Amino acid sequence: MPDRSPKQLHVNLFEMNCVSHIVHGLWVHPENNRHRFNDIDYWTEVAQLCEHGTFDAIFLADVIGAYDKFRGGPETALKEAVQIPSNDPLLVIPAMAAVTSGLGFGATFSTTYEPPFAFARRMSTLDHLTKGRVGWNIVTSYLPNAAANFGYDAEVPHDHRYEIADEYCDVLYKLWEGSWDDDAVIQDRVNRVYTDPSKVRYIDHAGAHFRVAGPHLTQPSRQRTPVLFQATGSPAGMEFAGRHAEVVFTGGLTTEAVRRNIANMRAKAVAHGRPADDIRFIVQAGVIVGRNDVEVADKVAKYRALLSVEGRLAHSQSVIDYTAYPRDTKVSEIKVVGAQPWSTQIDRSKAELTVGDVLDQLAGFNEDRFFVAGTPGTVADEIERWLDVDGIDGINLRQYLSFETARDFIELVVPELRRRGRFREAYVPGETLRERLYGAGRARLPDSHFAARYRDPRALAEPAPPLRFEPPVKADAA
């Protein structure tokens, strides 16, 4: 019989090893702990809090360049702490893993600028240290300053970055899935043999972008390949996700757009020989919750009063300084030199849109399809709509204050979701992050995934089919 129990929500706390991640300006709030990001105690405290709330994971974003387009330089980003200063996301995971036993961890790492061999060992090490609780958010990097930091004169073209990423993953899969047999490590003390040499092999990868001999330096970990996350909305990104991603960060301004994006991604997975339900869909969500309407309104007002419009403009790489124009100036009258900012979602086709309209929009909370402010019942109602109507599987919880946002969700929303059968009561002891997403017994990638080909050592010598970008299928950007 089909499972008729209500779909449960997956929740990651959306983090970054920096002061100001997404909601810019709120670091000045006296109760915010963002300034403590250099302190290892910050990370152990947030991990223990999320473990108490039985969150799926802490998900760590990252960038490898500065936001330096707004006003022609990085000054505003530095002043507003817009993802600078920032630290490596991978290095805080062992500290958090040491004080938890169930919480998972996702970390962002780019495929464009650093070679795959060393990264393969880092992730295998983390999978060992966390006992299979780690995932990788695959990104290709987009900031021009990131390209300059690694010796490039300009950004690598968008679709070409995905071609590089496809081969990057191919190398990783050969190392993670194919270089060592499951039973290679025998630890035979009598005959003084730790690893059976006949069960470890070179990968001898020679491709368009990488040459890697192997063997992998790390023995097989519980998941071998970490859980594969990806955020995408572009045609090339969707094609890549159809082959590789297990969890896709998506979005859309309407229910129809969200459902269409999900359907398109499922179709891409099927085209790559995978089951349609082989991808989980996560959205970034803003949740402000209080015990009553007065408390909710007070939080919203206090947060909004501290928001930084300049920080948002810097983060969006805006080529227009809207703060420099009178509020009644029509946006259509402003001459644009360079690309339009990607994240402010300003529709310049609306002839009557004024600078004041834009600034008011930027001063909001990015109150899009996945934002709710209310009491626990109101928040739970909206989350149920996201699950059942939009068809998502979970959220990356956007933080307004650390640790208030997570604590409010845990103390007020989680009990209500549990009452409705929408959130786990406890972790399953010893489960991996992949099993949390897909169920018991699925610690490793399924046989239908592209990476599984390398479990047959003979496949290491066979060239992988190139990822071909088909004509774009209409999809709303995530």
Protein Blocks (a to p, Z undefined) as FASTA:
>chain_A
ZZfbdcdddddddddddfblmlghjlmpmkbcklmmmpmklmmmmmmmmmmnopabdcdd
ddfbdcfkggoiaklmmmnopoiacddfklmmmmmmmmcckbccdddddfklpcfklmmm
mmmmmmmmnnopaccdddebjafklmmmnopabdcdfklmmmmmmmmmmmmmmmmmmmpc
fklpnopaknopabafklgccfkiacfkbccebjafbdcdfklpacdddddfbfklmmmm
mmmpmbdcdddjbfklmmmmmmmmmmmmmmnopafklpccdddddddddfbfklmmmmmm
mmmmmpcfklmmmmnopabdfklpcfklcfklpccedjddfklopafklmklcfklmmmm
mmmnoiafkbcdddfklmmmmmmmmmmmnopabdcdddfbdcklmmmmmmmmmmmmmmno
pacfbdcehiafklmmnoghilbccfkbmklmmmpmklmmpccdddddddddddddZZ
